[in-house]
Amino acid sequence: MSSSPKLIVHHLQVGQGERIPWLLEELNIPYELKLYKRSPLLSPPELKSVYPLGASPVLEDLTDPANPVKFAESGAIVEYIIAKYAANGKLALGPNDKQFSEYLYWLHFANATLQSGLFRRGLARGMVGEQDPRYKGADARVRTALSHMDSRLQSNAWLAGDQFTAADVMTGWCFTTMRKFEPIDLTEYEGIQGWLKRIGGREAYRRAMGKADPELDVEEGLSVKGPKVIEMFVKAMATKP
Ligand SMILES: N[C@@H](CCC(=O)N[C@@H](CS)C(=O)NCC(=O)O)C(=O)O
């Protein structure tokens, strides 16, 4: 592990880029944070020019001046930081751990299943309305994913088991900040409620959110009902006359 990594995190506020400062705060790794405001919903030109996809987060690693690194994808960034800079692979579980497969599964669950499902549901609501079978199908898939996650968290403190890991960091934002885009009422999901409460109790999470999104109401994001959705986003998704 390098003694002093030189990392720059590009974060579009109110978005999944928050995962990276949170991870870095958990690991006590210093970093520089570059913040961007949505313009009005998507990335501003300054962020678009940072990396070809124009999306957040982007990580720059300037630790080795001979080999500057710049890349995107929150999951890839999380794995990179842990592999390169986390002392003893902290926040990941290795192949000899009994919960290894659970760790990998839940590490990928947010981006691969839950988040894409939530986005599809929002799109279906906007395009065909909640009475349409296509919305109902998307909603049923989201509910299945939520019940599955809830039952995991009814019997485990954290997604990978009894240890807090990067899987929790990847998934947290789907219930905190992402609910500003797609609502989820957690009343019937007591396992997820308890997990969110434990996340809210983590100092590193609070520190990261204070730096990355100081204007965001963290308590709303951690609440059972969730934050108020951003009206402009709902309108942008609604192509149904
Ligand atoms: N799969 C990517 C998704 C990146 C992404 O879509 N980020 C959103 C922030 S929530 C974004 O930058 N949206 C603005 C835009 O695409 O213009 C990841 O996990 O990093």
The ligand as a Gaussian input file, in Angstrom:
#p B3LYP/6-31G(d) Opt

LIG

0 1
 N      -22.840000       2.875000     -13.830000
 C      -22.301000       4.177000     -13.521000
 C      -23.431000       5.189000     -13.596000
 C      -22.940000       6.611000     -13.597000
 C      -24.099000       7.602000     -13.650000
 O      -25.045000       7.447000     -14.457000
 N      -24.030000       8.621000     -12.811000
 C      -25.057000       9.641000     -12.755000
 C      -25.094000      10.197000     -11.320000
 S      -26.342000       9.414000     -10.356000
 C      -24.727000      10.800000     -13.655000
 O      -23.597000      11.208000     -13.719000
 N      -25.749000      11.365000     -14.312000
 C      -25.610000      12.576000     -15.066000
 C      -25.463000      12.368000     -16.548000
 O      -25.408000      11.199000     -16.995000
 O      -25.413000      13.374000     -17.266000
 C      -21.661000       4.143000     -12.121000
 O      -21.976000       3.264000     -11.317000
 O      -20.776000       4.959000     -11.845000

